[in-house]
């Protein structure tokens, strides 16, 4: 997929961007990588660590379409990871969230088509399934934009798909480093938003590998969703600090008790494969024949789920035990 290709990563200095950069450099024969982000200090630190022999660092913001077009010259593959992701922050700063997550998605799509990019995968979130937060709603709009982009008149040679998954273990702003900071500071309790709260659980490397795999699978228009376990937040707290009291503090603005990767409303469009699900487009594309999403580009075969099927963190058949949570999070 990546051999002799020029690959651009928006948000390339974030947790995901840095891990996928290292993975591609180590395991794939890409021609070169373009790290596109607005944080010059993170770019400098990344350059110091990884060098610049096959990596180009470009300062820019996905809100700036012209800058994206310049950065995408000669690019074959785009991985769109840039987003505003903190739920409470986006609730209090809705316009900024819309500018980055929605208008930024529009700009990535337009620049990709105009620059002749071959394949684009945009990262999404479980919060885009039946969203109640602005972050989730903005990513649902972004998902719709990337799916419908396959229908643009000039997008015949550019294919767009989406990858949607849940909580990334240890990523910045997630619950594990938050709990760990409290533990290290000597807190006598861990704050729990709700004792029933559950989340999907995936490691950063699993997320990276899933994204790269789907470049080989994609026909264009799919939302790819991995089969991943769930975790109870109370179990995580026990795994990290079994002797600390758990204090219920209530949910934050825009937060849900359970997250949904495949809403029941999409069950008629949802295919199940051995290790993942695919939500097929709800629209028919005008510029090419109807695709058979049951058989992907790797000849993996899927079948439609039962009517009303929902893939929710609260209904997941696979919950991590406390010991498994310790292993996932590299806890003693």
C-alpha positions as CSV (number, residue, x, y, z in Angstrom):
1,X,0.0,0.0,0.0
2,X,2.7,2.5,1.0
3,X,5.6,1.3,-1.2
4,X,7.1,4.2,-3.1
5,X,4.3,6.5,-2.0
6,X,4.3,10.0,-0.6
7,X,2.1,10.1,2.5
8,X,0.7,13.1,4.3
9,X,-0.5,13.0,7.9
10,X,-2.6,15.9,9.2
11,X,-2.2,16.3,12.9
12,X,1.0,14.4,12.4
13,X,2.6,15.5,15.7
14,X,-0.2,14.1,17.9
15,X,-0.1,10.7,19.6
16,X,-1.5,8.9,16.6
17,X,0.5,10.8,14.1
18,X,3.8,10.1,15.8
19,X,3.0,6.4,16.2
20,X,1.9,5.9,12.6
21,X,5.0,7.7,11.4
22,X,7.3,5.4,13.4
23,X,5.3,2.4,12.2
24,X,5.5,3.3,8.5
25,X,9.2,4.1,8.8
26,X,9.9,0.8,10.4
27,X,7.6,-1.6,8.5
28,X,6.7,0.0,5.2
29,X,8.6,1.2,2.1
30,X,7.1,4.7,1.8
31,X,8.9,7.1,-0.5
32,X,8.6,9.9,2.1
33,X,6.2,11.3,4.8
34,X,4.8,14.8,5.2
35,X,4.0,15.8,8.7
36,X,1.3,18.5,8.6
37,X,0.5,20.3,11.9
38,X,0.3,23.7,13.5
39,X,2.7,23.0,16.5
40,X,6.2,24.0,15.6
41,X,7.7,22.9,18.9
42,X,6.3,19.4,18.5
43,X,7.6,19.3,14.9
44,X,11.0,20.4,16.1
45,X,11.0,17.7,18.8
46,X,9.8,15.1,16.3
47,X,12.5,16.1,13.8
48,X,15.2,15.9,16.6
49,X,14.1,12.3,17.4
50,X,13.2,10.9,13.9
51,X,15.3,13.0,11.6
52,X,14.3,14.5,8.3
53,X,15.9,12.2,5.7
54,X,12.5,10.9,4.5
55,X,10.2,13.1,6.5
56,X,9.1,16.6,5.5
57,X,7.7,18.9,8.2
58,X,5.1,21.5,7.2
59,X,3.6,24.0,9.5
60,X,-0.1,24.5,8.7
61,X,-3.7,24.2,9.8
62,X,-6.5,22.2,8.2
63,X,-8.6,25.4,8.4
64,X,-6.3,26.8,5.6
65,X,-7.2,25.1,2.3
66,X,-4.5,26.9,0.3
67,X,-1.8,25.7,2.7
68,X,-3.2,22.1,2.5
69,X,-3.1,22.3,-1.3
70,X,0.6,23.3,-1.2
71,X,1.4,20.5,1.2
72,X,-0.4,17.9,-0.8
73,X,1.5,18.4,-4.0
74,X,2.7,15.0,-5.2
75,X,1.0,13.2,-2.3
76,X,-0.5,9.8,-2.9
77,X,-2.1,9.0,0.4
78,X,-3.6,11.2,3.1
79,X,-4.3,10.2,6.7
80,X,-6.5,12.8,8.3
81,X,-5.9,12.8,12.1
82,X,-6.2,16.5,12.9
83,X,-9.1,17.4,15.2
84,X,-10.2,19.2,18.3
85,X,-11.0,16.2,20.5
86,X,-11.6,17.2,24.2
87,X,-15.3,16.9,24.9
88,X,-15.7,19.6,27.6
89,X,-13.4,22.0,25.7
90,X,-15.5,21.7,22.5
91,X,-18.7,22.2,24.4
92,X,-17.4,25.5,25.6
93,X,-15.7,26.5,22.3
94,X,-18.2,25.2,19.7
95,X,-17.2,27.6,16.9
96,X,-13.6,26.5,17.1
97,X,-14.6,22.9,17.0
98,X,-16.7,23.4,13.9
99,X,-13.9,25.3,12.2
100,X,-11.4,22.5,12.7
101,X,-13.5,19.3,12.6
102,X,-16.0,20.3,9.9
103,X,-14.5,23.0,7.8
104,X,-11.1,21.4,8.2
105,X,-12.6,18.1,6.8
106,X,-14.1,20.1,3.8
107,X,-10.6,21.5,3.1
108,X,-8.9,18.2,3.3
109,X,-11.4,16.7,0.8
110,X,-11.1,19.6,-1.6
111,X,-7.3,19.7,-1.4
112,X,-7.0,16.0,-1.9
113,X,-9.2,16.0,-5.0
114,X,-7.5,19.0,-6.5
115,X,-4.0,17.6,-5.8
116,X,-4.8,14.1,-7.3
117,X,-4.4,12.2,-4.0
118,X,-5.3,8.5,-4.6
119,X,-6.6,7.4,-1.1
120,X,-7.7,9.3,2.0
121,X,-8.7,7.8,5.4
122,X,-10.1,10.1,8.0
123,X,-10.0,9.2,11.7
124,X,-13.3,9.3,13.5
125,X,-14.5,8.3,17.0
126,X,-17.1,6.3,18.8
127,X,-18.6,9.6,20.0
128,X,-19.8,10.1,16.4
129,X,-22.3,7.2,16.9
130,X,-25.6,8.7,18.1
131,X,-23.7,11.8,19.3
132,X,-24.8,14.1,22.2
133,X,-21.6,16.2,22.4
134,X,-20.5,18.8,19.9
135,X,-17.3,16.9,19.3
136,X,-19.2,13.7,18.4
137,X,-21.7,15.6,16.3
138,X,-18.8,17.4,14.5
139,X,-17.1,14.1,13.7
140,X,-20.4,12.6,12.5
141,X,-20.6,15.5,10.0
142,X,-17.0,14.9,9.1
143,X,-17.7,11.2,8.5
144,X,-20.6,12.1,6.2
145,X,-18.5,14.6,4.3
146,X,-15.7,12.0,3.7
147,X,-18.2,9.4,2.6
148,X,-20.1,11.7,0.2
149,X,-16.8,13.0,-1.2
150,X,-16.7,9.8,-3.3
151,X,-19.6,11.3,-5.2
152,X,-17.9,14.5,-6.3
153,X,-17.5,14.9,-10.1
154,X,-13.7,15.2,-10.0
155,X,-13.2,12.5,-7.3
156,X,-13.0,9.5,-9.7
157,X,-9.3,9.0,-8.9
158,X,-9.6,9.9,-5.2
159,X,-11.2,7.4,-2.8
160,X,-12.3,8.4,0.7
161,X,-13.0,6.2,3.7
162,X,-13.3,6.6,7.5
163,X,-11.9,4.6,10.4
164,X,-14.0,4.9,13.6
165,X,-12.8,3.4,17.0
166,X,-13.0,4.1,20.7
167,X,-10.8,5.2,23.6
168,X,-7.1,5.0,22.8
169,X,-5.1,3.6,25.8
170,X,-2.8,6.2,27.2
171,X,-3.4,8.9,24.6
172,X,-3.2,12.5,25.7
173,X,-6.3,13.7,27.6
174,X,-7.6,10.2,28.1
175,X,-8.5,8.7,31.5
176,X,-5.4,6.5,32.1
177,X,-2.8,9.3,32.2
178,X,-5.4,11.4,34.1
179,X,-5.7,8.7,36.8
180,X,-1.9,8.1,36.8
181,X,-1.3,11.8,37.5
182,X,-3.6,11.8,40.4
183,X,-2.0,8.6,41.8
184,X,1.5,10.0,41.4
185,X,0.5,13.3,43.2
186,X,-0.7,11.3,46.2
187,X,-4.5,11.8,45.8
188,X,-6.5,9.8,48.3
189,X,-9.3,9.0,45.8
190,X,-10.0,8.6,42.0
191,X,-12.9,10.6,40.6
192,X,-15.5,8.4,38.7
193,X,-18.0,10.2,36.6
194,X,-20.6,7.3,36.8
195,X,-20.3,3.8,38.3
196,X,-22.0,2.4,35.2
197,X,-19.7,4.1,32.7
198,X,-18.0,1.9,30.0
199,X,-15.7,2.6,27.1
200,X,-14.3,0.8,24.1
201,X,-10.6,0.0,24.6
202,X,-7.9,0.0,21.9
203,X,-4.2,0.4,22.1
204,X,-2.5,3.1,20.0
205,X,-0.6,0.5,18.0
206,X,-3.8,-1.4,17.3
207,X,-5.4,1.7,16.0
208,X,-2.5,2.5,13.7
209,X,-2.3,-1.0,12.3
210,X,-6.1,-1.0,11.7
211,X,-5.9,2.3,9.7
212,X,-3.0,1.0,7.6
213,X,-4.8,-2.3,6.9
214,X,-7.9,-0.5,5.7
215,X,-6.0,1.3,2.9
216,X,-5.7,-2.2,1.3
217,X,-9.3,-3.0,2.1
218,X,-11.1,0.2,1.0
219,X,-13.2,0.6,-2.1
220,X,-14.3,4.1,-1.0
221,X,-17.2,5.2,1.1
222,X,-16.8,2.7,4.0
223,X,-16.7,3.5,7.7
224,X,-14.4,0.8,9.1
225,X,-14.9,-0.2,12.8
226,X,-12.6,-2.7,14.6
227,X,-13.9,-5.4,17.0
228,X,-12.4,-4.3,20.3
229,X,-13.2,-5.0,23.9
230,X,-14.9,-2.7,26.4
231,X,-13.9,-1.7,29.9
232,X,-15.7,-0.5,33.0
233,X,-14.2,2.7,34.3
234,X,-14.6,1.3,37.9
235,X,-12.5,-1.7,36.9
236,X,-9.9,0.5,35.4
237,X,-9.7,2.4,38.7
238,X,-9.2,-0.9,40.6
239,X,-6.6,-2.0,38.1
240,X,-4.6,1.2,38.6
241,X,-5.1,1.9,42.3
242,X,-6.9,-1.0,44.1
243,X,-6.5,0.8,47.5
244,X,-7.9,4.2,46.5
245,X,-11.5,5.2,47.2
246,X,-13.6,5.8,44.1
247,X,-15.6,9.1,44.4
248,X,-18.6,9.6,42.1
249,X,-18.5,13.1,40.7
250,X,-21.1,13.1,37.9
251,X,-20.7,13.2,34.1
252,X,-19.0,16.1,32.4
253,X,-20.7,18.3,29.7
254,X,-21.4,16.3,26.6
255,X,-20.4,13.0,28.1
256,X,-22.2,9.7,27.7
257,X,-22.5,6.6,30.0
258,X,-21.8,4.2,27.1
259,X,-20.4,4.9,23.6
260,X,-21.7,3.5,20.3
261,X,-19.6,2.4,17.3
262,X,-22.4,0.9,15.2
263,X,-25.8,2.5,15.9
264,X,-28.8,0.3,15.5
265,X,-30.2,2.9,13.1
266,X,-27.4,1.9,10.7
267,X,-27.9,-1.9,11.1
268,X,-29.3,-2.2,7.5
269,X,-26.0,-0.8,6.2
270,X,-23.7,-2.7,8.6
271,X,-21.5,-5.6,7.5
272,X,-19.7,-7.9,9.9
273,X,-16.2,-9.3,8.9
274,X,-14.1,-11.6,11.0
275,X,-12.3,-8.8,12.9
276,X,-14.2,-5.6,12.0
277,X,-17.5,-4.1,10.9
278,X,-18.2,-1.8,7.9
279,X,-21.0,0.7,7.8
280,X,-21.7,1.0,4.1
281,X,-22.7,4.3,2.5
282,X,-26.4,5.2,2.7
283,X,-26.2,7.1,-0.6
284,X,-25.6,5.8,-4.1
285,X,-22.7,7.3,-5.9
286,X,-23.3,8.9,-9.3
287,X,-19.8,8.6,-10.7
288,X,-19.3,4.8,-10.5
289,X,-21.3,1.6,-10.5
290,X,-22.7,0.4,-7.2
291,X,-20.0,-1.3,-5.2
292,X,-20.1,-4.8,-3.6
293,X,-19.0,-3.9,-0.1
294,X,-19.5,-7.5,1.0
295,X,-16.2,-8.4,-0.6
296,X,-13.4,-5.9,0.1
297,X,-10.2,-5.3,-1.9
298,X,-8.4,-8.0,0.1
299,X,-11.1,-10.5,-0.9
300,X,-12.3,-10.7,2.8
301,X,-16.0,-11.5,2.9
302,X,-18.6,-10.0,5.2
303,X,-22.3,-10.4,5.8
304,X,-25.0,-8.0,6.9
305,X,-25.8,-7.9,10.6
306,X,-29.3,-8.6,12.0
307,X,-31.8,-5.8,11.9
308,X,-31.5,-3.6,15.0
309,X,-27.9,-4.7,15.8
310,X,-26.0,-2.2,17.9
311,X,-22.3,-2.2,18.8
312,X,-22.2,-0.4,22.1
313,X,-19.6,-0.3,24.8
314,X,-22.3,-1.3,27.3
315,X,-23.6,-4.2,25.2
316,X,-20.2,-5.5,24.1
317,X,-19.8,-9.3,24.6
318,X,-16.1,-8.8,25.4
319,X,-15.3,-6.9,28.6
320,X,-11.7,-6.7,29.8
321,X,-11.0,-8.2,33.2
322,X,-9.0,-6.2,35.8
323,X,-5.9,-8.4,34.9
324,X,-6.4,-7.7,31.2
325,X,-6.7,-4.0,31.9
326,X,-3.4,-4.2,33.7
327,X,-1.8,-5.8,30.6
328,X,-3.4,-3.4,28.2
329,X,-2.2,-0.4,30.1
330,X,1.2,-1.9,31.1
331,X,0.3,-1.7,34.8
332,X,2.2,-3.5,37.5
